Amino acid sequence: MNTAAVVVAWVTVAINTFSGIAALLHWKAILPGMVKAGVPESWLTFPIGTLKTAGAVGLLIGLVGVPLVGTAAAIGLVLFFVCALYTHIRAHDYSAQFGLANFFLAMAVSALVHELSLQ
């Protein structure tokens, strides 16, 4: 595994772990963005927090030697953030949360490309 793949995977793990745990804990700082996007607070635990955290764990498992799990996790994160962007667009929400969703999607796509290059 090359250095770029490791860095991308670790950054993607870190940001999704932080974001997933923030959602699971219903961190007050993220609530206004969720309201703006029309996402009910009840969704923070499942699906949002659970899926982001599971994606991060899956990427981590891929890093430690089970590449198919890492690839599946990267695919899941890509799908998750495509849906997140769709939700923001439907709500006409182009706030900082929308920008973060774009960044998270770019990182997930990059992680997926690197995961696929290992296969």
KAJOQUI-V769080 format. One record per backbone hydrogen bond with DSSP energy under -0.5 kcal/mol. CO is the residue of the C=O (numbers start at 0). NH is the residue of the N-H. Records with the same first field share a line. If there is no record, write none. Layout:
BEGIN
CO: NH ; NH
END
This chain:
BEGIN
1: 5
2: 6
3: 7
4: 8
5: 9
6: 10
7: 11
8: 12
9: 13
10: 14
11: 15
12: 16
13: 17
14: 18
15: 19
16: 20
17: 21
18: 22
19: 23
20: 24
21: 26
22: 25
26: 29 ; 30
27: 30 ; 31
29: 33
30: 34
31: 35
32: 36
33: 38
34: 37
37: 39
39: 42
40: 43
41: 44 ; 45
42: 47
43: 48
44: 49
46: 50
47: 51
48: 52
49: 53
50: 54
51: 55
52: 56
53: 57
54: 58
55: 59
56: 60
57: 61
58: 62
59: 63
60: 65
61: 64
65: 68 ; 69
66: 70
67: 71
68: 72
69: 73
70: 74
71: 75
72: 76
73: 77
74: 78
75: 79
76: 80
77: 81
78: 82
79: 83
80: 84
81: 85
82: 86
83: 87
84: 88
85: 89
86: 90
87: 92
88: 91
91: 93
94: 97 ; 98
95: 99
96: 100
97: 101
98: 102
99: 103
100: 104
101: 105
102: 106
103: 107
104: 108
105: 109
106: 110
107: 111
108: 112
109: 113
110: 114
111: 115
112: 116
113: 117
114: 117 ; 118
115: 118
END
